[in-house]
């Protein structure tokens, strides 16, 4: 009798650069995201109150706050990505236009090979020491 065993793996692969963009975006926008969560929580519990005659915030639906939160996250990610692209590829552009997004990088046109060969990904993580501990394969040997 013959038997077989199969394993199914479901995972999500994320490029290191996008984790760095998310980290930068979160640091820049965590107060705004917390404020939106607090407004939604207090509204849901019936504890949201405003000072003065402005009561418009009380009538904003939960779904609108979620849309605002998603827009804050999206805008923050784009700003972090743009900032990093300018930092890493702005000086070495040599007459080339800085790419508008990480996905637009042309390996030949934007000196991407030089970025990889000069440990660009490691530098991106080392600039964010708080996330480096999650990536043990980027640690330099002692």
C-alpha positions as CSV (number, residue, x, y, z in Angstrom):
1,X,0.0,0.0,0.0
2,X,1.2,3.4,-0.9
3,X,0.7,6.6,1.2
4,X,1.4,10.2,0.6
5,X,1.5,13.3,2.7
6,X,0.9,16.8,1.5
7,X,1.3,20.1,3.2
8,X,-0.5,23.2,2.2
9,X,1.1,26.6,3.1
10,X,-0.7,29.8,2.8
11,X,1.3,32.9,3.4
12,X,1.6,36.5,2.4
13,X,5.0,37.7,1.2
14,X,5.8,41.3,1.8
15,X,8.9,43.1,0.5
16,X,11.2,44.5,3.2
17,X,10.9,47.9,1.7
18,X,7.1,48.0,2.2
19,X,7.6,47.0,5.8
20,X,9.9,49.9,6.3
21,X,7.4,52.2,4.6
22,X,4.7,51.0,6.9
23,X,6.9,51.4,10.0
24,X,7.7,55.0,9.0
25,X,4.1,55.8,8.2
26,X,2.9,54.4,11.5
27,X,5.4,56.4,13.5
28,X,4.3,59.6,11.7
29,X,0.6,58.9,11.9
30,X,0.0,56.9,15.1
31,X,-1.5,59.9,17.0
32,X,-4.0,60.5,14.2
33,X,-4.9,56.8,14.0
34,X,-5.3,56.6,17.7
35,X,-7.5,59.7,17.7
36,X,-9.8,58.1,15.1
37,X,-9.9,54.9,17.0
38,X,-10.7,56.8,20.2
39,X,-13.5,58.8,18.5
40,X,-15.0,55.6,17.1
41,X,-14.8,53.8,20.5
42,X,-16.4,56.6,22.4
43,X,-19.1,57.1,19.8
44,X,-19.9,53.4,19.9
45,X,-20.1,53.5,23.7
46,X,-22.1,56.7,23.7
47,X,-19.4,58.6,25.5
48,X,-18.3,61.0,22.7
49,X,-18.9,64.6,23.6
50,X,-17.8,67.9,22.1
51,X,-17.2,71.3,23.5
52,X,-19.0,74.4,22.3
53,X,-21.7,74.4,19.7
54,X,-20.0,72.0,17.2
55,X,-21.9,68.7,17.2
56,X,-21.2,67.7,13.6
57,X,-18.5,65.3,14.7
58,X,-21.2,63.3,16.6
59,X,-23.2,62.6,13.5
60,X,-20.3,61.3,11.3
61,X,-21.0,57.6,10.7
62,X,-18.5,54.9,11.8
63,X,-17.9,53.9,8.1
64,X,-16.7,57.4,7.3
65,X,-14.2,57.3,10.1
66,X,-12.9,54.0,8.7
67,X,-12.6,55.6,5.3
68,X,-10.7,58.5,6.8
69,X,-8.4,56.1,8.7
70,X,-7.7,54.1,5.5
71,X,-6.9,57.4,3.7
72,X,-4.5,58.4,6.5
73,X,-2.7,55.1,6.2
74,X,-2.6,55.2,2.4
75,X,-1.2,58.8,2.3
76,X,1.3,58.0,5.0
77,X,2.6,54.9,3.1
78,X,3.0,57.0,-0.1
79,X,4.8,59.8,1.7
80,X,7.2,57.3,3.4
81,X,7.8,55.5,0.1
82,X,8.5,58.8,-1.6
83,X,10.8,60.0,1.1
84,X,12.9,56.8,1.1
85,X,13.1,56.8,-2.7
86,X,14.5,60.4,-2.6
87,X,16.9,59.4,0.2
88,X,18.2,56.3,-1.5
89,X,18.0,57.2,-5.2
90,X,18.1,61.0,-5.3
91,X,21.8,61.4,-5.0
92,X,22.8,58.6,-7.3
93,X,20.3,59.4,-10.0
94,X,22.9,60.9,-12.3
95,X,20.4,62.6,-14.6
96,X,17.7,60.0,-14.1
97,X,14.4,60.9,-12.7
98,X,13.7,59.6,-9.2
99,X,11.2,56.7,-9.4
100,X,7.7,57.6,-8.2
101,X,7.2,54.2,-6.4
102,X,9.2,51.2,-5.4
103,X,7.4,49.1,-8.1
104,X,8.6,51.6,-10.7
105,X,12.3,50.9,-10.1
106,X,14.1,50.0,-13.3
107,X,17.1,47.8,-12.3
108,X,19.3,49.4,-14.9
109,X,18.1,52.9,-15.0
110,X,17.8,53.6,-11.2
111,X,21.1,52.0,-10.0
112,X,19.1,49.3,-8.3
113,X,21.9,46.8,-8.6
114,X,24.2,49.2,-6.8
115,X,21.6,49.6,-4.1
116,X,21.3,45.9,-3.5
117,X,25.1,45.2,-3.7
118,X,25.8,48.0,-1.2
119,X,23.5,46.5,1.3
120,X,20.6,48.9,0.7
121,X,18.0,46.6,2.2
122,X,20.2,46.1,5.3
123,X,20.6,49.9,5.6
124,X,16.8,50.4,5.3
125,X,16.3,48.0,8.3
126,X,19.2,49.4,10.4
127,X,17.6,52.9,10.0
128,X,14.6,51.3,11.8
129,X,16.3,49.5,14.7
130,X,13.0,48.7,16.3
131,X,12.0,46.3,13.5
132,X,15.4,44.8,12.9
133,X,15.0,42.3,15.7
134,X,12.2,40.6,13.7
135,X,14.7,39.8,10.9
136,X,17.5,37.7,12.4
137,X,19.0,37.0,8.9
138,X,19.9,40.7,8.6
139,X,22.0,40.8,11.8
140,X,25.7,41.0,11.2
141,X,27.8,38.3,12.8
142,X,29.5,39.2,16.1
